[in-house]
Every structure is written in structure tokens, then in C-alpha cells.
């Protein structure tokens, strides 16, 4: 088991790792739209927050030797299901031809009151 940590993505907000590599797979903790350069949430819209969360996820995957094109499963947590279509537009743009399996659920509240959190499982190969 290998712990992944990169300054290119926000530091964990609690006692967990940004990602763990085990058995040829990368298990990424949920990423929220924190700008790692300022450690603040600058994005306000669901589109901008989704873009930042996926960018953070991409940086964690790159630190582990993988990328968005190797993601096999994501779980998306959103605070308002009315944002589903807008989130999907950005998600489709950033994942491109890669279409990982996915679950998307509305939750009552997310850390730092953001609109979206995305976690992923990816392959190293």
C-alpha cells in the first residue's frame, strides 16, 4: 500500500490520505473545489466548482502515476440535484471519451459548504 500526497491538490481536511495505491488501483478521496494555491474556495458556480474538483482529482491521479483517462469509477456528491445538468456538462468536457462508471447523489451538506465533491477509483495501467 502506498500513500499519495501532492501539493498540487488541497491537503486532506482530516485524518485521511489524498489517495492510496493498492493492488494496481488508485483510491482517491473526495476532492472539493479548494484552490490549492490559496487554500480557499474561489469558485462559486457549480460549473466552476466541478472544474476545480476534477482538476484537483487529476493532480492526485498524476501524482500516483495515472490520470483521468484511467478512472474506472467516480462518486459525485452534490448539494442540489437541480445542478445535475450543469455538473454533467463540465464532467463530460473534462473526462472526454473516458466515461467511468458513476454514482451521483444529493447530500444535505458538504465540507466547507461547497456544491460538489468527487471521489474516484482509477487504474495504474
Secondary structure, DSSP 4 states (H G I P E B T S, - for coil): -EEE--TTSPPPSSSS-SEEEETTEEEEEEEE--BTTTTB----SHHHHHHHHHHHHHHHHHHTT--GGGEEEEEEEES-GGGHHHHHHHHHHHHTT---EEEEEE-S--GGG-SEEEEEEEE--
